[in-house]
């Protein structure tokens, strides 16, 4: 049983090396809102949520704004 921890570490590293870690990371979040509840990048940095808002003059509805999540 003396070599068991090293064997476990080796087995774990073999399993992890076979994983595609790119599929774990998320795609970048857009600053533009196109749907209610979609994630959006706020200008001040954090991720927000798209909410429907009143359209500015000349804009075609529906109009959205990126609001803070908290």
N, C-alpha and C positions, 0 to 999 in steps of 0.2 A: 504493500500500500504506500510505500515511500514515494514512488514516482507518480502516484495518482493525480495530485494537483497539477503537475506539469502536463500530464496527458490530457486533463480536462481543459487546461488553458490552450493547448495545441488544437484540440478538437473545436473549441469555441472560436479560435482565430480562423480556422478553416471554414467554418460555417459563416462567420461574418464576412470573410473575404469574398465569398460567393454572392453577397448581396449587392444590389445596385443602389447605392446611397443617393443617387440622383433622383430616384423615384420618391424618396422620403421628403426631400425639400419641396417647398411650395413654389409655384410660379409667382413672379412679381405681381403685385396688386396695382391695378390701373388707378389713375387719379380721376378718371371720368366715370360718372355713374350712368348706367343704362337700365337699371331695374331696382325696384324697391327691395331692400335687404341685402343687396350685393355688397361685397367688401370693396373699400376704396382707400386710396392713399391720401391722407390729409396733407395740406401744404406745410403744416407745422411738424410733420413727422409721423405721428402714430396712424395706425390703421383705423378707419372709420366704417360707417355703414350708410348706404345710400337711402335717402328718404325723399319722398315726393315733396315738391315745394311749388309755390306760385311762380309762374314763368315771368321773366323780365319782358319788357316791351319788345316786341318783334320776335321773340323766341316761340318755337312751335312746341305745344304740349305733347307728351308729358315732360315735365322738367324735374330734375333731381338735384339734391345737394348732399355732399358728403358730411355727415354729422359724427361727432365723437361717440364712441361706444359706451363710455362711462359718464 
